[in-house]
Amino acid sequence: MRGVRALLLVVLLALIGTGYAERIRAAILPKSHFEGGALLFSASPESEPLPAPLQSTEAVIRVTGMLARVRVMQRFRNPASAWVEGRYIFPLPDTAAVDRMRLQVGERLIEGQIRERGEAQRVYAAAAASGRRAALVEQERPNIFTTSVANIPPGGTVTVELEYQQAVSYSDGRFSLRFPMVVGPRYIPGRPVVPDDDGASLSTPVVPDAGRISPPVRHPADGPVNPVRLSAELESGFPLAGVESLYHAVAVEQQDELRYRIGLAEGPVPADRDFVLQWRPRPGAEPRTALFGEADAAGTGGYGLVQILPPFGDDSPAPPPREMVLVIDVSGSMHGESIAQARAALSLSLERLRPGDRFNIIRFNHRAQALFPASRQADDRSLSMARRLVAGLEAEGGTEMLAALQLALDQPQDPEQLRQVVFITDGAVGDEDRLFDYIRRHAGASRLFTVGIGSAPNGHFMRKAAGFGRGTFTHIGRPGEVSERMGELLRKLESPQLTHLELTMRDGAAPVRVLPERIPDLYRGEPLLLTLHWTGAAPAIEVRGRLAGRPWSQALTLDQARPGAGVGVLWARRRIEALMDAHRASRDETVRDELRRAVVGVALAHHLASPFTSLVAVDVTPARPGAESLRQRTVETNLPQGWDYDHVFGLPQTATPGPLLRWLGLALVFGTLLGWRLLPGRFRA
């Protein structure tokens, strides 16, 4: 009997351990990540595995002044012998206004229509079930979209075309445009399941769309997927000193003084890093003010896009002493090139501290730890401790950002010092809304500056987090950029701000709706970029603020704006973003419903994809015979270039606290030994 009880004890411990391990593994990443397959759904339990539809992408970019129009063509080919439905998770710029989709079947083009999301899903599902070819484009996050394509025949090809509009970025004398190519896996924190011996815990995901924002990832040993072709036409409106691509080899052809044609030098490239195009004006040709306008559809008003580069001078007073909090992500996705870049960025930040400054370093993965209990003076002793910490930083574990933000923002603050939080991460998280809400409520007088590390950072998180923290976003895409990019950021932090900005009407002009509604502080080299909507005649406006403590203003007459097709779409995209910020912040369901209706109204009026609206296209002719079943597949993606597969997906590095698994292992060993000791000799033999 004692032997039977011992055996039962061993079995029970093994089952408990196995159950916990499976729950832990499921809480970290979707199952497909571990199995390496691309299966999303199956027509029936006995269905045989199918290869995912092969997929390629082509992007055509046209830049005119401050506006960019991008056309993206996604080609799905079914290599299987069964009819399939393909689903592709892909990135777009988080500021992109997606306003057009077309489904191409052979020579036929079917124009997509904007519908409320639930209605679009029903239309698509009905078409898929009836055998008709259909496409559905949905916004999962501001920078993550999904395309679903139904009824791709065996050996057949279907192409989905998307178009979007965005504004060009300008900073430190450079114009730039980013075309993201890969969605990296997102770490999803959750509710506690099992505490470990250090008080940390693993959990079930807290975001409802966890399974929709992480595509299955191909192992690098299996080779890249999704080849991308890309070309661009650039018409800047002013003479340029140079055009360059930061991370891809390109061929640049100058057609005349103001127009350039750019293409990839080596043909298709793997979708494993973002494409970034930059161009610099010739000295003296920098535009101080750029105005673009477009009449609204009703002809009763208009939209405007305004860029102003304030005249920052070199006679600014020295900034007051500050508290600099350096936050560094040491999770598994930062392994390799990213952590090396982060160490270099931290080292440069420490070197730029001045006497009288205070500082601290917070490192985080699945737990957060501060170097000092509270910020210390930047003296020789504290800086020496910081350098030793930085030199020994290694990357492994999950990405629990909230604990790091709590350490950075919730410490008591000296009112005589400006707290600047520099947050260095790749942003590979899926709980952005929870983090935004915390920053909005706890930033106070602190300024938050995000530094995106790696080939494909989460730009949506970086930009919005910095916006809520009244700071800026800097991207470092390769080791050679650390010194230049961090140097620019640190010079900004040491420079006076253009503050107290507001826009007023002149000469009794009609009211103008301005976005962003709260104009942020500006740092040296940062332009003011506003989108406007007005009724009636184009108004005269004035932007006012304080530059280095002195009054500053700029008058603008919007009826002199250059024509800018698509400016209204950009304004609508920003309006939706502002409404969604309010929607996330509200706890009142009645208010949230009103905001949801407002988002739908703006999106339908401007034919835009949004969290509550989607683009759907349906062929009227059935293609799949009724006797054939439809298999559903999701397309694999690459890891971002520079990521280490084993550190992202290996256990326990990805997200599982090591002490928990060690505890489970020790329990199983102890139980086995105990059972063996208690068994009668005849059983042991």
N, C-alpha and C positions, 0 to 999 in steps of 0.2 A: 504493500500500500504506500509505504514511504517513497518507493521508487516511482510509482505512478504519479504521486503528488509532485515529485520533483520534475518529472517529465512535463507534466502540465504547466508547471511554473516556467520552465524553459520556453515551451511553446507560446505561453501567454506573453512573456517578455519579448520574444521575437516578433509576435504579431503587433504588439504595441509599438515596438521600434520601427517595424516596417510601415505601419499605418502613419506614424508621425512623419517618417521620411517622405512618404508619398504626399502627405498633406503639405509638407514644407516645400517639396519640389513643385507642386501644382500652384502654390501661392506665389512662386517667384516668376515663372514665365509660362506662357501657353505650352501645352503638351507637344505641339508640333516642333518647338525649338529643340526638344530633346530627342525626338524620333527622327529628325532630319527630313521628314517628308513634307509634302506640300498640300496634303489633304485638308480641306476645310469642312466639307460635308460629303456624304455618300448617298447614292440613290437607295441603297439597301445594305444591310449588314454583310451580305455575302458578296458585295461588289468587289471585283478585283482592283488592285491599285492602278491608278492612271497617272501618266506623266502630266505635269501642269502644262497649260498652253505656253508655248514659247512666246517671248514678248520682247519687243524692241521699241525704242523711243527716238523720236526726232523732234528737235526744238528749233523754231525759227524766231529770232528776236529782232525787233525793230525799235530803235531808240531815236526819238525826236525831241531834242531839248531835255526837259525834265521828265518826259513821259516815255514809258516802255510798253510796247504791245508784244505779247508772246503767244505763239501758237505751238501747241504740244500735240504730237501725233503718237498714239500708243497702238502698236500693231500686235494683235493676238493671233497666233497660228496654232491650230490644234493638231498635234502629231499623233493623237490616239485614233483608235478605230471606233470610238463611241462619241456621241454628241456630248459636248461639255459646256459648262458655264465657267468662265474665268473671272477671278476677282484679284485686283491688283491694288496694293496699298502703296501710295506714292506721296512724295513731298511737293509742296509749292511754297513760294515765299509767304510768310504769315500776313503780309500786307496785300497779297494778290486779290484782285477783284475778278473772280471767275464769272464770266457773263455769257459764254457761248460754248455749246457742245454739239458735235455732229457725229453721226454714225455712218460709216462708209461700208457698204456691202457691194463688192464689185465696182461698177461705175455709178451706183446710186448713192446719193447723200441724203440722209434723213436728219432734219434739223431738230435739235433738242429743245424741249420746252421747260420753263421753270414752273415748279409746282410746290405746294407745301410738302414737307418731307414725307409724311405719312401717306399722302395721296400718291406721290411719285413712287413710293415703294409698292403700293397696291397695283398701280398701272404696270410697273415693271414685272411684278410677280405674275400677274394675269397673262402678260405677253409671254413670259418664260414658260408658263404652264401650257399655253396653247400652241407652242412650237414656233412662235415668231421671234425673229432676231430683235434684241433690245439692248440698250445700254443705260446705265444709271450712274450718275456721278454725285457723290455725297461728301460733304465736309464733316470729317470726324473731329478735327481740331483745326484752328486757324491755319496751321501749316501741314496738316495731314489729310489727304483725300483718299477716297476709294472709288475705283471704277469697276462696275460689274457688267459683264457682257454675256448675254444668254444665247444659247443655241448656236454655238460654233460647230459646224459640221466636221466630220472626220476629214482631216487634211485641209480644212477650210481656213480662210483668213478674214478677220474683221478688224477695221481700224476705227478708233475713237479719236476725234480731234477736239481739243480744248483750247479756248482762248481766254487770256486774262490781261488785265491792265495793272500797272503799278508805277509808282513814282521812283525816280532814280535817287539814290542816296548821295549826299555830299558831306565830306568831313576832311579837315586838314588839307584843303587844297586838292582833294581827289574826288571825282565822281565815280560811283561804282554801282554795279548791278550783279546780284547773286541769283543763280539758277540752281536750286538744290536738286540733287540727284538720288539721294538715298535716305530712307527712314531707318535710323538705328534702333535697336531694341530699346524699349522704355522700361525702366524699373518701376514697378507699381507697389508702393507701400500698402499696408492694410491693417485690418483689425487683429489684435493678438490672438494667437492660437496656442503657442507653447512658449513660456518664458525660459530663457537660458540662465546660466548661473551668474551672469553679469547683469541681469535685469532686462536685457534686450529680448525681443520677441519676434516671431514670424507670424504671418497672418494671411487672411483671405483678402483679395484686392478690394480697395475702397472706391474705385472708380468703375462705373457700370460698363464702360466701353473698352475695358482692358484688352479683350480679345480682338478688337477692331483696329487697334493702333499699332500692333506689333506683327509684322509679316513673318512667315517662316524664313529663316536665314540659312543660306547655303554655306556649308563648310568651305573655307578657302581652298582646301585640297581638291575639292570637286570643280574648281574653276569658277570664274565670274559669270553672272547672268545679266540680262538686260543691257545690251550694247546701246550706246546713245550717240546719235549724230546731232551736231549743233552748228548753227550759223547765225551771224548777227550782222545787221546793218546799223551803223551809227552815224547820225546827223546831229552833231552837238550844238550847232548854232554859233560857235566861236572857234577860233584857231586852237589847235591842240599841240601840246609839247610831246605827247606820246600816248600810245594805247598799249595795254598789256593784259594778259591773262595770268592770274596769280598761280594757278595750280594745274593748268593744262597747256601743252604746246599748241600754239595757234599760228596761222598765217594771216597777216594783216595787209590788206591792199588799200592804199589811199586813192580814192577816186577823184577827189578834188580837195580844196583847202578845208572844207567842212564835212566831207563825207568819207566814211571808211567801211570796208567790208571785211568781216572777220570769220574765219572758219577753223575747225580743228585741223592741225597739221598732219595728224596720223590717222585720219578716218575715225570710225566708231571707237569710243572709249568705254570701259566698264563703268557702270553707275555705282561708284564707291566713294565719291567725294564731290563736294559742291563746285560748280563752275562760277568763277568770279572774274568779271571784266572790269577794268579800271581805266580811266583816262584823265589826264591832267591838262588844264588850260595852259596856253603859253603865258609866260610872265607878263602881267599887265592886262591880260584878256579875261581875268576872272570876272564872272558876272556878279555884281553886287546885289542886283535885284532881278528876279525873273517872274513874269506875270503871264499866266495862261487863263483863258476864259472860254466858256461854252454856254450857249443858250439852253434853257431847259426844254423838255419836250413840249410843254404847253405854250411856250413862247411868252410866258408872263414874268420871267426872271432869268437867272443864270447861275452858273457855278464858276468858281475861281480857284486857281492853285497859285500860291504866293511863296516865293523863296526870297529871303533877305539874309545877306551875310553882313552882320553888323561890323563896324570899323573898330575891331579890337586894337588897342594901342599897346605900346611897350612901356608906358609910364604908369602902369597900374601899381597901386600900393601893395606892399608885401602882405600876404594872407596871414591871418592869425594862427597861433598854434593849433594843431589838430590832433585828433585821435584817429589813427588808421587801424582798422581791423581787417586783417588778411585772412580770407576763408578759402581753404583749398580742398577740392574734391579728390579723395584717394580711393575711390571705388574701383571695381574691376574694369569698367569700361575705359578708365584713364590709364590702363597699363600700356607700357611701351613709349611711343613718341609723345603721347599726351602728358604723361607724368613728367617726362624730361622737360617739356616746354613749361609746365607749371612750376617746376623747381626753379627754372631760369627766371620766370616772371616774378616769383617770390623773392629771389635773391636781388633782382634789380629794384624791387619795391623797398626792400630793407636798406639798400644803399642810398635811396633818395630821401630817407627820413632826416629831419633837421633837428638840431638841439631845441628842446622845448616840446617836441612832438611826443605823443604817447602811442603805443601800439600793442597789438596782440596777434597771435596766429591761432586759427581754429581749423583743425583738420577733421574730415568726416568721411565715413562710408556708411555702414549700418549703425554706427554710433558716432557721436561728435565729442571731441576733446579739445580743450583750449590749452595753449602753452602756459599761460598764467591765469590765476583766478580772476584777475582784473587787469586792464591795460597798464603797462609800465612805461616809465620814461625810456626813451631811445638812447640809453647809455651803453658803454662798451660791454658791460656784463650781460645785460639783457639781449643785446644784439648778438653776442657770441653764442648764447643759448639758442637763439632763433636760428642762426646759421647752422648749428649742429642738427637741429630738428629738420630743417629743410633738406640738408644733405642726405638724411636717412629716410626720406619719404618714399614709400612704396605703395602700389595700387592693388587693392583687392577688396572684395566685399560688395555689399549693396549700396544704394544711394539714398539714404534717409536725409533729405535736405532740411526738413522742418526743424530738427534738433539743432542743426548748425545755425539756422536763422534765429532761433530762440537765443542761443548763446551770443550771437552778434548784436542783436537789436534790443534785448531786454536788460542789458547791464545798465546800472546808473550812469548818467552822462553829465559831464561837466558843462554847464551852460556857456562857459568861456571858450570852449573848444568845439570845433566842427568835427563830428564823427563821420568819417568816410569809410564805408565798408566795401572792400574790393573782393568780389566773389568769383573765384576761378574754377570753372567746371565745364564739362561738355553738355550739361543740361539733359542727360539721358534719363528723364523722369516722365511719368505719365500722370502725376497728380498735380499739374500746374495750377489748377484753379484753387486748390487748398493753399498752395504756397502764395499765390497772388493775394488771397484774402488775408493771410497773415501779414504780409508785407504792408498792405494797405492800412491795416489796423495798428501795426506796431512800429512802423518806420519812424514816426515822430519827426524830430529834427535831423535824423540821420540821412545821409545820402548813400544810395546803393549803386555801385558800378559793377556791371557784370563783364567778365572776360571769358569769351567762348573759346575753348581749346579743342583742337582737332580738325579733321577734314570735313565733318558734317555736324556741327553743333546744333542744338535745339534752338533755333533763332527766335521762335515764338516765345519761349520761356525767357531767353536772355533779354529781348527787347522790352517785353511787358514788365518783367521784374525791375529792370532799370527805370522804366517809366513810372511805376508806382513808387519807386524809391527816389525819384527826382534826380537820377543819375544818367549815365550813358552806357552803351554796349560797345565793346571792342572785341574783334575776332582775331585770333592767332591761329592760322591754318597750317603752319609748318615751322620747324625750329628756327630757321633763318629770320623769321619775322618777329621773334620775341623782343629783341632789343628795340627795334623801330616802333612796334605797336605799343609796347609797355611804356617806352619813353614818351610817346605822344600822350598816352593816358595820364601818366604821372605829371607831365607838364600842365595838362588841363586841371588836374586836381590842385596844382600850385598856383593857378591863375585866377584872377577875379571873375566873377560871374556877371552876366547880364540878367538882372532880376526884375521882379515886379512888372512883368510884361502884361500889357493889356491892349485891346483893340477898340478904338472908338470911331464913331461916324462923324463925318465932317459935313457942314453945310446942310444940316437937317436931313441927311440921307435916311432911307428906310433901314430898319434893322437887318442885320446880317447874322446868320447862324454860322459860327466859327468852330472848326474842329482842328486840334483838340480844344475842348471848352476851357480847360485850365492850361494856359500856355506855360510850358516848363522853363526852368532856368536854363541859360545857355553858357557853354564854356568856350574857351578860345578855339576858333576854327569850326565851331558848330553853327550851322545855319538855322534860321527860323523858317519852318515849313508849315504853312497853313492851308486848309481847304475851306472854301466859303460857299454859302448858298444865300441868294437874295431874291426878292421879288421886286418887280418894277425895273427902273433904269439902273445900270451899273453904278454903284455908289463910289464916293471918294472916302477913303478910310485913313486912319493914322494909327501906327503902332508905337506905343510908348513904353519906356522902361528906364532902368538906371544902369549905366555903364560905369564901372569903377567908382560908384558912389555919386555920379553926376547924372543929371537928366539926359535922356536920349530919346529921339523920335525919328520916324520915317513915314512920310506921306505917300500914299498910293492912289492912283486913279484907275479903277478897274475897267473903264471903257477903253483904255489904251492897251489892254492885255492882248497878247498874241493868241490866235485861235488854237485851241487845244482839244481835239476830239478825245473824249474819254474822261475829261475832268469831272463830269457829273458822276461817273461810275466810281472814281476815286473818292469823291465826297461821300457817296452812299456807302462805300466800304468802311470808311472811318465812322460814319454814323452808326452802322451796324455794330462796329467794335465798341463804341461808346455805350450803346444800348445793352450789349452783352455784358460789359463790365458792371453796369447797374443791375442787370439780371442776376449775375453771380453774387453780388454783394447783398441783395435783398433777401430777407427772411420771410417776407409777407407774400403768401401765395397769390393774393389778388393783384399785388403790384407786379409780381413775376409774370402773371398771365397777361397783364396790360403791356409789359415790355416785350413779351413774346409776340403779341399781335403787332406791335410797332416794328419789330425786326422783320416779320413776314411782310408787312406793308411796304417797307423800304426795299426789301429784296425783290418782291414781285414787280414793283414799279420800275426797278432798274435791271431786272432780269439777272439777278445774282444768286449764286449758290451761297448758302449760309448754314448755320447750325439747324435752322428750321425750314429750309427750302433746298430742293435738289433739282438737278437737271436730268430729264428722262427723254429718251428717243426710242420709238417703237416702229418697226417695219410692219406694214399692214398685211403682208403676205406671209402665211405660215410657211416655215422651212423644214422643220423637223417632223418626220412622220409620226403619227400618233402611237405607233407600236414601239418606237424607240424611247428609252429613258434618258434623262438628262443628268449627267454627273457634274458635280460642282468642285472646282479646284481653285486654290489661291496661288498666285505666282510668287515664287521665291525671290528674295532680294539678296544683295551682297551686304557684308559688314562694311561700315565706313572704313576707308583706307587708314591703316595704322592701328586699328583695333586688333586685340589678341583674342581669338575665338575661345581658347581654353579659359582665359580669365573672365570673359563675359558669361559663358555658358557652363563652365565647369563648376562642380559642387565641391567644396562649399564656397568658392570664391565669389560667385555671382551675388548671392544675397543671404546665404545661410550662415548664421553665426557659428563659428567653429566649435565653441564650447558646448553648444547644444548637441551636435553630432557626436562629439567626444563623450558626452554624458550618456547618450544612448548606447554608444559602443561599449563603454565600460559596464553599463547595466546588463547588456547581453552577455558579455564575457563572464561577469560575476554570476549571473544566473546559470550559465552553462556549467561553470566550475562547481557551483553549489549542487546542481542537479546530479552531476557526475559523482560528487563525494557522497551524496545521500543514497545513490542507487545501490541495491544489493549487488554482491559480487557477481552473481550469475548474469545480471543485466550488463554490468560493466565489461564482463568478458566478451 
